[in-house]
Amino acid sequence: MRLTDFVEDYLLLWIVLSVALGITVPRIAVVTRASTLVLAVMIGSISLTLSVEQFRRIDRRTLGLVLLGHATMPFLAAGVARGLGLAPALTVGFVVLGAVTPELVTPVMTELADGDTALATTVLVLVGVGSVGFVPAVVTVLGAGADVPVFPLVEQLLVAVVVPMLVAVGLRSWRPAHVGRYDDYYPAVSAAMVILVIGGVTAANAGVIRSNVSLLAAVVVGAIVLNGVGYGVGSIVGSRAPRRARIASILSVGMRDFAVAAALIVAAGLPTVASLPAVAFGVVEMVSSAALAAWFAR
């Protein structure tokens, strides 16, 4: 087995181990100091697999409905957090989780589920570009009174999400043969960055996790509910689409990029505890999406 396969095929295991390491070795929180760089590498590497040609084969009506479903997620996330009576900082964490891009591996999971990969890819890119305005706006509106530094949030979205994504897609279009030569490596690099981020932000929250088990339980419940609600919204907006597009819709709305959310929260200077929902969501999502992909593929 190649090293890249070892990283990708056992990603859930590595995430769980990374979370466990973060709880037991809090000093690895030092990783969060490089959150911007790690996030840029994570976004840029997986975006190198995207091409403009993939965007020309999709149904625009279905695309519009999936984007609408995505736009509802931060509001639903805020509702989940408030329903659980969570503190403002944790509510911000859930809102950011709901507002960021779909999980970067959504196109891969969609392919495994025999879904419309082009649709999932297009949603990922459009949401990534639009996030520079969307994320700060909804976090400001739904922040539950928390002090949200809007400018650092915008700056991090531009530097670590939008620019790497556009540059990577541009490189793919400019030199498809050269870039495509290393397609087997890009997802593994992105996955490694996910593992690194989750370990770092878990370590930064180690004190909270150890001292407040009831709070952690509430956050995990919130993550499970938000993940399930997201799949439900995706199913509703894609209900009239062909089967493959409906699968892409379910995964694109239900899968939230927990690593992007966690890294963005830390890099933008938001309270460290706000990244806790992303950590919980990561484990929940990896289990549920793998199960869904296997079920759809049948």
N, C-alpha and C positions, 0 to 999 in steps of 0.2 A: 504493500500500500504506500502511495506517495505521501509526502508530508502534507501537501495541500489537501488531499482527501482526508487525512487524519484530523486536520483542523476543522474542515467543513462538515464531515459526516458525524462528528461527535461534538458539534457546537454546543448543544444543550449541556452535555457533561462538563465542557470547559467553563461554561457560564456558571453552573452550579459550584464548581470548584473555585472559580474566581470570587464568587460571593462568599464562600466559606473562608477563603484566604483573607479577604477583606475584613471579615468579622474578627478573625483570630490574630491578624497582624495589622493593626491600625496604621502603622507607619508607612504602609504602601500608599497611603492617601497622597503622598508626594507626587504620584502620577497625575493628579488633577491639575498640577501647575502647568502641565503641557496639554491641557484639554483642547485648546484651539488647534494646535498642530495635529493632535491625534484625530480630532474630528475632521479636519481637512483631508488627512490621508485616508480616513475611512470613507468619506464621501467621494473623493477623487478616484480612488482605486476601483470601487464598484461602478462608478459612472463611466469608466473606460470601456465597460462592456456594452454601453448603450450606443445606438446609432440612429441617425435621423430617419433612415428608411423604415425603422420600426414604427414611427409615428404616423405613417401615411396609410396604414391599413386598418384604421380603427373606425368604429361608428361614433360620430360626433354626439349624437343624442345620448348614447350610453355613457360616453365620456363626461358629458355635462352633468348627468345624474350622479355619477360616482363622485365628481368634484363637489356636488351639492351635499352628498352624504358625508364627505370628508369635512365640509364646513360646519356640520352639526356636531362633530365629535368634541371640540373643546367645551361647548355648552353642555353636552351630556356629561362630560368629565367633571365639570364644575358642579353639576347636579348630584353626581355620585359622591363627590367629596363633601358637599354640604349635607347630603342625606346621612352621611356617616358622622357628621359633627366634627370634621377634621379642622385643624388650625389653618389660618390663612396661608402660611408658607406651604403646607401640604396641598392646599387647594390650588395654589399657583403651580405646584409640581404636576398635579393632575391636568390642569388646563394646558400647560406646555406639552405634556404627553399627548393630549388630544389634538393639539394644533400642529405639531411637527409632521414631517413627511411620513408616508407609510414606511414600514420596515424596509431597509435597503435590499433585503433578500426576497421581498415580495414577488418580483418577477421570477425568481428561481423557484419559489414555492408554488407559484402559479403554473409554471411549466411542469413541475412534478405532479400537480393536480390535474393536468390536461386542460388547463384554462387558457385564456387569451393573454399570452405574454406581452404582446404589443400594447394592449390596453393597460396592463399593470405598469409597464415601463413608462408609458406616456403620462399616466397619473403621477408617478413618482417624480418625473422631471418637472411637470407643471406645478405640482405642489411645492417642490423644492424651490423653484424660482419665485413663486408667489408667497412663500413663507416669510420673506423679508418684510412684507407689510402686514400679512395676516397674523403671524404669531405675536408681534408686539401689540397689535390692536386688541386682540381678544384677551391677552394677558392683562392689559391695562383695564379693560372693561370687566373682566371676570375675576380679578385678582383678590377679591374678598377683603379689600382694604389694605392689602400688603403693599409695602413700598417697593415698587417694581422699577428698576433702572432701565428705562426704555432704550436710550441711546446705546449702551453696551450690548443690549439684546440685538438691536438692528445691526450693529457693527459685527458681532459674532456670526450672525446669519449670513451677512455678505461675505465675510472673510473665510469662514469655515464651511459654508454650505453652498451658496449660490455660485461664487467664483470657481471653486474646485469642480463643481458639477458642469458648468458651462465650458470651462477649459477642457475637461475630460471629453465631453461630447464633441467639442470642436476638434480635438486631436483625433478622435475616432473617425470623424468625417474627412479630415484632411489626409490622414495616413492610415486607412483601414487595415491594410496588409501588415504594416509594421506593428500597429497597436494590437491587432488581432492575434499576433504571434504568441502573445503572453496571456491570452484569455483564461487559461487554466489557473493562473496565479492571482488575478485580481480579487476574486471573491474570498480567497484565503487570507489575503492581506487585510481586507476589510473586516473579516471575521476576527482576526487577531487584534485589531484595534477595538472591536466591540468587547472582547474579553478584557483588554487592558482598561478600558473606560469603566466597565462594570466593577472590576476589582477595586479601582481607585475610589469611585464614589461610594461603594459599600464600606470601604475602610474609613472614609470621611464621616460616615454615619454609624460607625461601629458602636460608639457610646450610646446613641439613641436606641439602636437595635438591642443591645445587651440590657439596658436599664428599663426599657418600656416594651415588654412583649405584647401587651394589649394593644398598644399603638401600632406595632408591626402587623398584628393580626387584622386590625381594621384596614390598614393599607393594602394588605394582600386580598382581603375581601373586595375592596374597591377595585383593585386591578382585575380580579376575576369578573366582576360585574361589567366593568368598562370594556374588557375584551369581548365578552359575550354580546353586549349591546352593540358593539361595533360590527360584529359579524351579522347581527340582526339587521342593522341599518343597511349594510352592504347587500344583504339578501333582498330587502325591500326595494332599494333603488335599482337593482339589477333584475327584478322579477320578470320583466317583459323582454329581457335580452336573451339571445341564444345561450345555450348552456355554458359554453366556454367563456363568454363575456360575463355571465352571472358569477362564475367561479372567481374570475379576476376581480369583480366588484366586491364580493364578500371578503376576499383576502386583503384587497387594497384599503378598504375602510376599517376592517377589524384589526389589522396588524399595524401597530404604531411603532415608530422607530425609537425604542426605549434608550438605545445608546446615544443617539443624537440628542434626545431630550435631556439625558443625564449630563452629557458633556456641555451642552448649551447652558444649562442652569448654572453649572460651576463656572464656566468661562465668562458668563455675563455678570457674575458677582451676586447672584441670587443666593438666599440662605441655603446652606449645604443640605439641610434636611429636606428641602424641596425636591431633591433628586431621589428620595426614597421610593416614591411611587414608580419611578422608572425602573429601579432595581427589581421591585416585586413584579412589575408588569413583564419584564424581560423573561423571567423564568416561566410565568404563566403562559405567555404568548408562544414561546418556543415549543411547549408541550402541546398546546391547543392547535397551533398551525400545522405541526407535523401530523397530528391525528386527522385534521381536516383534509390535508393533502392526500393522505393515504386513503381516506374514505371516498373522496372525489375520484381518485384514480381508479377505483374499482369499477 
